[in-house]
Amino acid sequence: MGAVMLQGTGSDVGKSVLVAGLCRALANRGLRVRPFKPQNMSNNAAVTAEGGEIGRAQATQALAARVRPTVDMNPVLLKPQGDRTSQLVVRGQVRGILRAAQWRQGREGLLDEVLASYRRLQAEADIVVIEGAGSPAEINLRAGDIANMGFARAAGVPVVLVGDIDRGGVIASLVGTRAVIDPEDAAMIHGFLVNKFRGDPALFSDGYHAIAERTGWRGFGVVPWLADAVRLPSEDAVVLQQSQAVRADRVVIACPITAHIANFDDLDPLRLEPDVELVMVAPGKPIPAEAALIVLAGSKATIADLRFVRAQGWDIDIRAHHRRGRPVLGLCGGYQMLGRSIADPEGVEGPAERVGGLGLLAVDTVLGGDKTLAEVRGTANGAAFEGYEIHLGRTTGADTARPAVRFEDGRTDGAVSADGLVTGSYVHGLLGLAAQRRAWLARIGVAGSGPDHSASVDRALDGIAAELEQHVDIDALIALSALADRH
């Protein structure tokens, strides 16, 4: 055994979920499994035990494999931060800022680091399950590629191509990929998976055989629509744009979707509460007046997102909510926005400047310095929490004398307003433990009854793995992985 790579006919075809499900299925068989993604682009990140950051999906895949996440699982992470720039994170640490036009030059030399991370994982595993990014059919991006075929060929890893039947055109997307990519790249592909099928897979039998006939690839299965996938942490902001039906019998918690929203999976635990309706407020829409709690999530460009909040009129909605005596919670960038001012003297996010905040907390933030990356535990609201910090900047002011949380080592974080209604904290994952979530929900008159978020995710992974065992030829994928080069 060695490695197998799942690439897709496009973004959001379900690669991350399939890799996570395969990691759990293989781990359930007693194999030592490691997930790997050479290059990721996401503002939903997780912190590893060694103090680095990787994409949220790879942290979930590590959980699926029943191992601790490490920086080698996602050696290159791009975090978009506006103005066509991205923060470049290599093996968990910030390497610099890249403009879109500089990316081709900026990734020079990164393939060697990507391969080194992969080889370290390969040395400790029976099988490495690898996730591509976007699609190899984007042939305009092929030169210097380290995410898809550039990596697969350099590492000698067999590829399985994933198509999404739910969006339509799956036959054309799979066959079309075979037609447009370089023949040597096509030779790396040994088969395909059809994902997100609704209904009886037997109805797609003719289409399945047509793909195999036209591509020369074997099929590894037709994966049904995986209902448990919705319980996994989201990494791609595309999920935020999906329509949501609001139930009138639930208490509304609202979170505005800012232009550079980050780590919005902090809100996922609220979806486990049967009496709560989490409303992600789209641009152009007002924050619901009936909201019992407003949460400002993290941001990769806090000053730009603060301007965005004002442009949408959400600052007016938030102040009106506060005047009604209802609570506001700010997490990381959202915490910074709630203060009196944000200064960026070093131009970390753009031009050096200082702007006024929403003024609901008596604190001021100065961006800059080293990025804080740490797993944390402690208490808040009289209940335990587990989470992580991942931020730039330092926040000080009178309201920090009333800290939001106390870490287990005695340090404190965050601030609470004098009236007790406004809270800010740098802790991500604050609402994950059921006891902590219940303490927050009690403030808005809701008796929380949901489980710990990690337990819900773990059960979802087992459910997905069971579906894949039934609908995917996993034995054949294991056999295929033996074709990977061993170094």
C-alpha positions, -999 to 999 in steps of 0.1 A, spaced: 0 0 0 11 36 -5 -12 65 -16 -42 74 -37 -52 109 -48 -87 122 -53 -90 151 -78 -122 167 -90 -138 179 -122 -143 212 -104 -144 229 -70 -171 218 -45 -176 183 -60 -171 168 -26 -135 158 -25 -129 169 11 -158 148 24 -148 118 4 -113 120 16 -125 123 52 -149 93 47 -122 72 32 -98 81 60 -124 69 86 -133 37 66 -96 28 62 -89 36 99 -119 14 108 -102 -14 90 -71 -10 112 -49 8 88 -26 36 96 -40 65 75 -28 100 69 -47 127 50 -28 151 28 -35 182 7 -5 197 -11 -21 232 -15 -53 246 0 -70 280 -3 -93 288 26 -98 312 54 -112 285 77 -80 272 94 -72 250 123 -42 250 147 -20 220 151 -3 207 182 30 220 171 17 256 168 10 258 130 -21 263 109 -36 241 82 -69 240 64 -100 231 84 -108 202 61 -74 186 67 -79 188 105 -113 171 101 -96 144 79 -70 139 106 -99 133 131 -113 109 106 -80 90 105 -79 91 144 -46 110 145 -36 145 156 -34 170 128 1 182 118 14 209 94 26 182 70 -10 174 62 -14 207 44 20 222 37 8 251 16 -22 272 27 -33 304 9 -56 327 29 -73 353 7 -74 387 24 -87 411 -2 -73 434 -29 -64 402 -48 -38 393 -22 -34 361 -1 -13 353 30 10 324 22 14 299 49 40 272 45 42 243 69 20 261 93 38 295 94 33 327 75 58 330 47 46 363 33 19 381 12 13 372 -24 -7 391 -50 -26 370 -75 -2 380 -103 28 368 -82 15 334 -75 32 316 -103 65 330 -93 57 327 -56 52 289 -57 86 282 -72 104 260 -48 73 250 -29 70 217 -47 101 204 -29 86 214 5 53 198 -5 70 165 -15 91 165 18 59 168 38 42 140 18 72 117 22 72 122 60 35 112 61 41 83 38 69 70 60 45 67 90 14 54 73 0 23 55 -18 46 31 -20 83 24 -53 97 11 -46 129 -9 -70 156 -19 -65 178 -49 -76 214 -53 -100 228 -79 -96 207 -110 -68 194 -133 -91 205 -162 -80 241 -155 -52 237 -179 -44 274 -179 -30 268 -144 -10 237 -152 24 253 -155 41 250 -121 11 233 -106 17 218 -71 -20 210 -62 -31 184 -88 -12 168 -116 20 186 -109 21 169 -75 7 136 -87 34 132 -113 62 144 -91 52 120 -63 42 91 -86 7 89 -70 -23 73 -88 -54 95 -92 -91 89 -91 -113 117 -106 -144 127 -88 -175 141 -106 -205 157 -91 -238 144 -106 -260 167 -85 -249 198 -104 -255 181 -138 -233 173 -167 -212 147 -149 -206 126 -180 -194 157 -199 -172 169 -170 -155 135 -165 -151 128 -202 -142 164 -209 -114 164 -184 -99 134 -201 -101 153 -234 -84 185 -224 -56 175 -201 -21 165 -212 -19 128 -221 8 122 -195 -14 138 -169 -43 116 -181 -21 85 -177 -20 92 -139 -58 88 -137 -68 52 -131 -105 56 -125 -135 78 -114 -161 83 -88 -195 97 -93 -206 117 -62 -238 131 -47 -263 108 -65 -299 111 -54 -321 81 -59 -314 46 -72 -278 43 -85 -290 16 -109 -307 43 -129 -273 57 -138 -259 24 -150 -258 34 -187 -241 67 -179 -216 50 -157 -206 26 -184 -205 54 -210 -179 73 -189 -158 42 -186 -160 35 -223 -151 70 -234 -123 76 -209 -108 41 -206 -110 45 -168 -126 21 -144 -154 32 -121 -149 29 -84 -185 36 -75 -215 58 -74 -217 77 -40 -252 87 -28 -260 120 -14 -244 119 20 -268 134 45 -241 133 73 -218 156 53 -237 187 65 -225 179 101 -188 183 91 -171 217 95 -174 238 64 -143 251 47 -156 266 15 -176 299 18 -199 287 -10 -220 270 17 -228 305 31 -246 315 -1 -271 286 0 -307 296 9 -319 289 44 -355 284 55 -362 300 88 -385 283 113 -407 306 133 -407 284 164 -370 287 169 -349 314 186 -329 333 160 -291 338 163 -278 359 134 -243 362 119 -237 387 91 -216 373 62 -188 398 57 -167 400 25 -137 383 41 -154 362 68 -131 335 83 -135 305 105 -172 307 102 -173 271 113 -172 286 148 -210 288 143 -215 252 133 -222 240 169 -253 262 170 -268 240 142 -269 211 167 -295 230 189 -331 220 180 -345 253 194 -320 276 176 -323 290 141 -288 301 129 -293 328 103 -263 337 82 -272 371 69 -263 377 33 -251 411 20 -280 434 12 -302 419 39 -309 434 73 -300 416 105 -333 402 117 -349 424 143 -361 393 161 -325 380 166 -318 371 202 -281 371 197 -258 386 171 -224 370 164 -197 387 145 -174 360 131 -137 361 123 -122 380 94 -91 378 72 -93 416 66 -108 431 96 -107 468 86 -121 460 52 -149 440 67 -156 467 92 -162 490 63 -183 463 47 -205 461 79 -211 498 77 -218 497 40 -245 471 46 -260 492 74 -254 463 98 -237 487 123 -271 504 127 -288 470 132 -262 459 158 -265 491 178 -303 488 177 -300 452 189 -278 463 218 -302 491 227 -330 465 230 -309 448 257 -298 418 237 -263 403 237 -236 406 210 -206 382 207 -175 390 186 -150 363 178 -114 372 167 -119 397 139 -155 403 151 -141 411 186 -117 437 171 -146 453 152 -166 457 184 -139 479 199 -133 517 197 -105 515 171 -84 493 149 -49 505 139 -27 489 112 5 508 115 26 482 96 1 478 67 -6 442 75 -40 442 58 -34 470 33 -25 507 36 -13 518 71 -43 534 88 -63 537 120 -101 534 118 -129 538 144 -147 506 155 -183 500 164 -176 513 199 -195 487 219 -164 476 238 -139 499 255 -109 483 238 -85 492 210 -67 469 187 -33 473 170 -26 448 142 9 434 136 35 414 154 38 376 153 7 356 146 -7 338 177 -13 301 170 -22 279 200 -46 253 212 -64 266 244 -86 253 271 -103 270 301 -135 283 314 -160 310 304 -195 317 317 -188 292 344 -183 263 319 -154 246 303 -143 253 267 -118 240 242 -106 259 212 -77 276 196 -62 311 189 -52 322 154 -48 359 151 -26 389 145 -27 419 168 -31 429 204 -63 443 220 -62 464 252 -85 487 270 -107 491 301 -132 463 293 -104 437 293 -105 440 331 -137 419 327 -122 391 306 -144 368 285 -124 337 292 -98 323 316 -73 298 302 -62 268 323 -28 283 327 -43 314 344 -41 338 315 -72 357 304 -86 367 270 -112 390 257 -135 416 271 -170 422 284 -188 455 283 -198 473 315 -235 464 309 -226 427 303 -243 426 269 -212 427 246 -185 401 247 -154 397 226 -128 369 225 -100 356 203 -110 320 210 -122 300 180 -143 269 187 -157 286 219 -191 271 214 -180 235 206 -185 219 241 -222 214 250 -218 229 285 -203 261 272 -229 264 245 -257 259 271 -243 287 292 -245 311 262 -280 299 252 -292 304 288 -286 341 283 -312 342 256 -337 319 273 -329 287 254 -323 254 272 -295 239 251 -297 202 245 -272 196 217 -241 173 220 -204 183 220 -196 193 184 -166 170 182 -189 140 191 -214 150 164 -186 153 138 -172 119 149 -206 102 145 -210 119 111 -176 105 99 -187 70 109 -219 74 90 -201 86 59 -176 58 61 -204 32 63 -219 46 32 -186 45 13 -181 9 24 -214 1 8 -211 21 -25 -173 24 -32 -149 -4 -41 -125 4 -13 -106 -29 -17 -98 -18 -53 -87 17 -40 -64 0 -16 -49 -21 -44 -45 10 -65 -26 28 -38 1 2 -41 10 17 -74 23 49 -57 61 54 -57 78 45 -24 108 65 -14 
